[in-house]
Amino acid sequence: MTVRSFITDSGTQVPAITTDQMREIDRIAVEETGPNLYQMMENAGRSLALTVLERLEGAAVERVVVLAGTGGNGGGGICAARHLANHGVHVTLVVSDLERLSPVPSAQLGVYRATAGRLARPGQVDSLTPDLVVDALIGYSLSGPPTGPAAELIGWANAQPVPVLALDVPSGIDATTGAAPGVHVGAGTTVTLALPKTGLDAAAAGDLLLADIGIPVGVYRRVGVEVPARLFGRSYRIRLLDA
């Protein structure tokens, strides 16, 4: 495995982490130190929504389709869909499997239902004509080639002649190795969370933005990762470049 390294616009070196490290960082935060999963998901979803709003600036019509999976990555997408709907964007949320939503994403969906945003089934996507697609289907939890509705939605996203934004890791890309065991999203921009993942591949991820989801530095140190002081400065999102 070739481990990529990253720098910020100002030249600060940013460590990249593996799937196992990110999983342990999430565990420590949720079970021991905080922030809890709802807080991290809210921070992720808002940063994603802000990025979408920036990409849509000046568009005559703002039609966004958010593709969401059943786990934490999907929950961040559902949260972003709610923020976009609250800011007047014409949003259609497509959940890969509504019946299998885990508890926190399910709670996010309950909040989303109170907005003016639409909810569509995977089989209805061919009738949609978005100006931008958000990929929040799988994230770093990939285990083998995508199958079923998730794979079909990835194929649909890739066929759209519009920008695709991915949350954390383009769906179908292994967050640690960068390998694609099956179909995968080709994103123009990826908003990755907490720290960049070692497998973020430039061809699949496009431009990289790093979003702060509120994890304290002590959590990173417990998994052996030293985070630069003032990594985010006075911003909650920073651009990453190949080192």
C-alpha positions in Angstrom: 0.0 0.0 0.0 1.3 3.5 -0.9 0.3 5.9 1.9 -0.5 9.3 0.5 0.4 12.4 2.5 -1.3 15.8 2.3 -0.6 19.4 2.9 -2.9 22.4 3.4 -2.8 25.6 1.2 -0.4 27.1 3.8 2.0 24.1 3.6 1.0 22.4 6.9 1.6 18.6 6.7 -1.6 16.6 7.5 -1.4 13.0 8.6 -3.6 10.4 6.8 -5.3 7.6 8.8 -6.5 4.1 8.0 -10.0 2.7 8.3 -9.1 0.9 11.5 -7.7 4.1 13.0 -10.8 6.1 12.0 -13.0 3.4 13.5 -11.1 3.6 16.8 -11.2 7.4 16.8 -15.0 7.2 16.3 -15.3 4.6 19.1 -13.3 6.6 21.6 -15.3 9.8 20.8 -18.7 8.1 21.0 -18.1 5.8 24.0 -15.7 7.9 26.1 -14.8 11.5 25.4 -17.4 12.9 23.0 -18.6 14.4 20.8 -21.4 11.9 20.4 -22.5 10.5 17.1 -25.4 13.0 16.7 -22.9 15.9 17.1 -20.3 14.6 14.7 -23.0 13.8 12.1 -24.4 17.3 12.4 -21.0 18.8 11.9 -20.3 16.6 8.9 -23.7 17.3 7.3 -23.4 21.0 7.7 -19.9 21.1 6.2 -21.2 19.0 3.3 -24.2 21.3 2.8 -22.0 24.4 2.8 -19.8 22.9 0.1 -22.8 22.1 -2.0 -24.2 25.6 -1.6 -20.8 27.0 -2.7 -20.8 24.8 -5.8 -24.3 25.9 -6.7 -23.7 29.6 -6.4 -25.0 31.4 -9.4 -27.0 28.4 -10.6 -30.4 29.3 -12.2 -32.0 26.2 -10.7 -30.7 24.3 -7.6 -31.8 20.7 -7.9 -29.7 18.3 -5.7 -30.1 14.6 -5.3 -28.6 13.2 -2.1 -27.8 9.5 -2.2 -27.6 8.1 1.3 -26.7 4.7 2.7 -28.0 3.1 5.9 -25.0 3.9 8.2 -23.1 6.9 9.5 -22.1 8.1 6.1 -25.7 8.1 5.0 -26.7 9.9 8.2 -24.3 12.7 7.3 -25.9 12.9 3.9 -29.4 13.0 5.3 -28.4 15.8 7.6 -26.9 17.7 4.7 -30.1 17.2 2.8 -32.0 18.8 5.6 -29.7 21.8 5.7 -30.0 22.3 2.0 -33.8 22.1 2.1 -33.8 24.6 4.9 -31.8 27.0 2.7 -34.2 26.7 -0.2 -32.5 24.1 -2.4 -34.8 21.7 -4.3 -33.5 18.5 -2.6 -34.5 14.9 -3.3 -33.1 12.4 -0.8 -32.7 8.8 -1.9 -31.9 6.2 0.8 -30.5 2.9 -0.5 -32.6 0.9 2.0 -35.1 2.7 4.2 -35.9 -0.5 6.1 -32.3 -1.0 7.2 -31.4 2.5 8.4 -29.5 2.4 11.7 -30.9 4.4 14.6 -29.1 7.7 14.4 -29.5 8.1 10.6 -33.2 7.1 11.1 -33.5 9.9 13.6 -31.9 12.3 11.0 -34.5 11.1 8.5 -37.3 11.9 10.9 -36.0 15.5 11.1 -35.6 15.7 7.3 -39.3 14.7 6.8 -40.3 18.0 8.5 -38.6 20.0 5.6 -39.9 20.7 2.1 -37.3 18.2 0.7 -38.5 15.2 -1.2 -37.9 11.5 -0.5 -37.6 9.0 -3.4 -36.9 5.3 -3.6 -33.9 4.0 -5.5 -36.1 2.8 -8.3 -37.3 6.3 -9.0 -33.9 7.9 -9.7 -34.2 7.7 -13.5 -36.9 10.3 -13.3 -34.7 12.8 -11.5 -32.7 15.6 -13.3 -30.3 17.0 -10.8 -27.8 19.9 -11.1 -25.6 18.2 -8.5 -25.4 14.7 -6.9 -24.2 14.0 -3.4 -22.7 10.6 -2.6 -23.2 9.6 1.0 -23.8 5.9 0.4 -20.9 4.0 2.0 -17.9 6.0 3.2 -15.1 4.2 5.1 -17.3 1.2 6.0 -16.8 -0.5 2.6 -16.5 -4.3 2.9 -16.2 -5.9 -0.5 -17.8 -4.7 -3.8 -21.0 -2.6 -3.5 -24.1 -4.7 -4.3 -27.8 -4.2 -4.6 -29.4 -0.7 -4.5 -26.1 0.9 -3.4 -24.3 -0.4 -6.5 -27.2 0.7 -8.8 -27.2 4.2 -7.3 -23.4 4.4 -7.8 -23.9 3.6 -11.4 -26.6 6.1 -11.7 -24.5 8.9 -10.1 -21.6 8.2 -12.5 -23.9 8.5 -15.5 -25.1 12.0 -14.6 -23.6 14.9 -16.5 -23.4 17.0 -13.4 -20.9 17.4 -10.5 -20.7 14.7 -7.9 -19.7 15.5 -4.3 -18.7 12.6 -2.0 -18.8 12.5 1.7 -15.6 11.3 3.4 -14.6 8.7 0.8 -16.2 8.1 -2.7 -18.5 5.1 -2.3 -16.8 1.9 -3.5 -13.3 3.1 -2.7 -11.4 1.3 0.1 -10.5 4.1 2.6 -7.2 2.4 3.6 -5.9 1.1 0.3 -7.6 3.2 -2.4 -8.6 0.0 -4.2 -12.0 -0.4 -5.8 -13.2 -4.0 -5.6 -16.2 -3.2 -7.7 -18.2 -0.2 -9.0 -17.2 3.1 -7.4 -18.2 6.8 -7.5 -16.0 9.1 -9.4 -16.3 12.4 -7.5 -15.3 15.9 -8.5 -14.9 16.9 -4.9 -14.7 14.8 -1.7 -15.4 16.3 1.7 -13.4 14.0 4.0 -14.0 14.1 7.7 -11.7 14.5 10.8 -8.5 13.5 8.9 -7.8 12.4 5.4 -7.8 8.6 4.8 -4.8 6.9 3.4 -6.7 5.4 0.5 -8.1 8.7 -0.9 -7.2 8.3 -4.6 -7.0 11.5 -6.6 -8.6 10.0 -9.7 -11.7 9.0 -7.7 -11.8 11.7 -5.0 -11.2 14.8 -7.1 -10.6 17.9 -5.1 -10.2 17.2 -1.4 -11.7 19.3 1.4 -11.1 18.4 5.1 -14.0 19.1 7.5 -13.6 19.5 11.2 -16.3 17.4 13.0 -15.3 18.4 16.5 -13.0 15.6 17.6 -10.5 16.8 20.3 -6.8 16.3 19.8 -6.6 13.9 22.8 -8.6 11.3 20.9 -6.1 11.3 18.0 -3.2 11.0 20.4 -4.7 7.9 21.9 -4.5 6.2 18.5 -0.9 7.4 17.9 -1.7 10.3 15.6 -0.3 13.8 16.2 -2.5 16.5 14.7 -0.8 19.8 13.8 -1.6 22.7 16.2 -4.3 24.9 14.8 -4.9 22.6 11.8 -8.1 24.3 10.9 -7.2 27.8 11.9 -10.4 29.8 12.0 -12.2 27.7 9.5 -14.1 24.5 9.7 -13.1 23.3 6.2 -9.7 23.4 4.6 -8.4 22.4 1.2 -5.9 19.5 0.9 -3.2 19.0 -1.7 -0.9 16.1 -2.4 2.3 16.5 -0.4 
